[in-house]
Amino acid sequence: MIIGVPKEIKANENRVALTPSGVKSLNEEGHRVLIENSAGVGSSFTNDEYVSAGAQIVSTPEEIYEKSNIIVKVKEPQLAEYDLMKEDQVLFTYLHLAAEQDLTEKLLERKVIGIAYETIESYDGSLPLLKPMSEVAGRMSVQIGSRFLEKSNGGKGVLLGGVSGTYPANVTIIGGGIVGINAAKIAVGMGANVTILDVNVERLRYLDDLYYNKLKTILSNSYNIEECVKNSDLLIGAVLVSGSKTPQLVTEDMVKQMPEGSVVVDVAVDQGGTIETIDRVTTHSNPVYEKYGVVHYAVANIPGAVPRTSTIALTNLTLPYIVKLANKGWIKAVKEDNLFALGVNTVNGKLTYKAVADSLGLEYTPLEKVLD
């Protein structure tokens, strides 16, 4: 098999889908790897390192897409890449199609085999390829929020942990999953007054045991969300519904009640966002906007700000799946692993992930029908 790694072109995206060690592993399995020139530079991997590991450096994305059986990326294809994709080509990346109507339709039109990192599951129902980036994004959300609470960055001028004789900042985290627990870890560590909301009482009980008296756990409903939001200095949206568009749990009216200079960080913006006033996606170069006196941070690829850490954490987990795809071909690979099969979103013009079809109002075709 020929595996191609194009350079990421989404704004300020410096991650790369394979490290040199991943290239070496694929070479040892008898596969050929094409790396676009300078694709790894943003993550501090040089062309020479890739060549030493056995990769071939090519000059253009056109050549990558033209020659490769499998394309591996970090972020979803951008507009300039749409017409480079080929029929029956496997695309393995984060897709987040529930919020991407145009991309979904293009994948169907081009008859691409679209396999999404974020919908592959483990036996316990967790999302193994989303987990490392959720860890990074959760931890960074507090770091980011703390920075934008500074007066010079548009915030109210509050130190997250306060100092002797002052109040710490109020941090509200909506969602107690991987993002939420990692956000809580940093916020508690910085000395903030932390409240975390979730619909799962058992999850709240776990968090309460884990942090015993260091944070407040509240059942998530519209009343409790409103009460917490209006008193928040920093609000973090950390809700995920696998493969589906994120429900908007924080309304515009709730945000209007927040103190001036407060900060909102919506980690779920790439799935549509959980905060109603997050009405646009921002970039690392221009990350915030102000609405109702509240600073809104809406960057869709938060882990891209720390690409070296993020690339290594991600590829540690994606590589075994890439090897499986290359060794067995995608059909055999997913037939043998029903949890891997959950990653298949599009096949030969058919939409095979129900949550995406429901979110976009498109026709759903069960994967089994396509494979028969």
Stockholm file with secondary structure:
# STOCKHOLM 1.0

chainA/1-372         MIIGVPKEIKANENRVALTPSGVKSLNEEGHRVLIENSAGVGSSFTNDEYVSAGAQIVSTPEEIYEKSNIIVKVKEPQLAEYDLMKEDQVLFTYLHLAAEQDLTEKLLERKVIGIAYETIESYDGSLPLLKPMSEVAGRMSVQIGSRFLEKSNGGKGVLLGGVSGTYPANVTIIGGGIVGINAAKIAVGMGANVTILDVNVERLRYLDDLYYNKLKTILSNSYNIEECVKNSDLLIGAVLVSGSKTPQLVTEDMVKQMPEGSVVVDVAVDQGGTIETIDRVTTHSNPVYEKYGVVHYAVANIPGAVPRTSTIALTNLTLPYIVKLANKGWIKAVKEDNLFALGVNTVNGKLTYKAVADSLGLEYTPLEKVLD
#=GR chainA/1-372 SS CEEEECCCCSTTCCCCSCCHHHHHHHHHTTCEEEEETTTTGGGTCCHHHHHHHTCEEESCHHHHHHHCSEEECSSCCCGGGGGGCCTTCEEEECCCGGGCHHHHHHHHHTTCEEEEGGGCCCTTSCCTTTHHHHHHHHHHHHHHHHHHTSGGGTSCCCCTTCCTTSCCCEEEEECCSHHHHHHHHHHHHTTCEEEEEESCHHHHHHHHHHHTTSSEEEECCHHHHHHHHTTCSEEEECCCCTTSCCCCCBCHHHHHTSCTTCEEEEGGGGGTCSBTTCCSCBBTTBCEEEETTEEEECBSCGGGGSHHHHHHHHHHHHHHHHHHHHHHCHHHHHHHCHHHHTTEEEETTEECCHHHHHHHTCCCCCHHHHHC
#=GC SS_cons         CEEEECCCCSTTCCCCSCCHHHHHHHHHTTCEEEEETTTTGGGTCCHHHHHHHTCEEESCHHHHHHHCSEEECSSCCCGGGGGGCCTTCEEEECCCGGGCHHHHHHHHHTTCEEEEGGGCCCTTSCCTTTHHHHHHHHHHHHHHHHHHTSGGGTSCCCCTTCCTTSCCCEEEEECCSHHHHHHHHHHHHTTCEEEEEESCHHHHHHHHHHHTTSSEEEECCHHHHHHHHTTCSEEEECCCCTTSCCCCCBCHHHHHTSCTTCEEEEGGGGGTCSBTTCCSCBBTTBCEEEETTEEEECBSCGGGGSHHHHHHHHHHHHHHHHHHHHHHCHHHHHHHCHHHHTTEEEETTEECCHHHHHHHTCCCCCHHHHHC
//
